[in-house]
Amino acid sequence: MSLTVIEKNIVETLPQTQSMFVKAKFSLTIKSHTDFDLEVKITDLVQLILTESGVKDQKDVSVIKFISARLFDDLKTPKFNHLTFEEVKLSLHLGVRHEYGQYMGINVSTIHFWLKSFILDKNRELAIKEFNKKLDEQEHGKTNKLEKANPEGQKKIIEALKNIIKEVPAEQEVKKKLVNMGKQKSPRDMYIQKCFAEFDTLHNQRALRTKSGRYILYEEKPVDQVEYVELKLKEYDNSNLK
C-alpha cells in the first residue's frame, strides 16, 4: 500500500514527529511478506539495531540469529502481524533512542516491549488522526469547489434525476405490456377462436332446423359447433405439418 499524490502532499504538511508514523503505516504489512523475505529483513534490522545501540557482540552471529528468530515468531502473531515492516523498523528506531524508556541492552524482552509501546504510542495515534482529518478536509474542499464552480452542472444532475423518477411509471407500463405479450394466445388458439366465430356466422346463414342443437351442413354432413371446430382444427394441423 503506497501513498497517492494527494496523500503525499498532506504528509508533507505534517511535522516530522507525525509524518514518520504516517509514512511507516503506508507500506507492506508483516502478514503480506513471505517468510523468506521477512527473515532477511529482520536479520538486517537486528544487525542495524545492535550496531546503533553500540552492543559489543553486534557481530556475534549466534546472537543475531537468536534475536532474529524470536522477533520473527513475535511478528507472526496476531498481536503484531497487522503492523507494516516499516512500523516495526520505526518502533525499534525509537526504542533504541530511549523514546520508550531506558533499556538494559538489546534482547528479546526489550524489543517486545518496544513493539507494544509503539502500538500504544499516543503520538502515533494523534498523527494518524491528523492525517485523516486533513485528507477529509481536502476531499470535502474539492466537492465544495466543484459545486461552486459548476452550478449549471448541478442543475442538470437534478433535472436528470427528476426525469429518472418520471420514467419509473413508464418503465412499469413497459413491463406490464411484456407480461401481457407473454399471455398472448398462440396462432393455433387464435385459429380456434376464429373457427367458433365462423361457425356462428355460418349458422346464421344456413342453419339446419333441429331441436337437438345448433347444426350446419359442412362437407355435406350436419355438424355442431364443437364438431365443426374439431374438423377445421384437423385441417389446420395437417396444413402446418406439410
Secondary structure, DSSP 8 states (H G I E B T S, - for coil): ----HHHHHHHHHS-HHHHHHHHHHSS-BGGGS-HHHHHHHHHHHHHHHHHHHT-TTTT-HHHHHHHHHHHHHHHTSTTTTTSBHHHHHHHHHHHTTTTT---SSS-HHHHHHHHHHHHT-HHHHHHHHHHHHHHHHHHHHHHHHHHHH-HHHHHHHHHHHHHHHHHHHHHHHHHHHHHHHHH---HHHHHHHHHHHHHHHHHHHHB---SSS-EEEETTEEEEHHHHHHHHHHHHHHHHH-
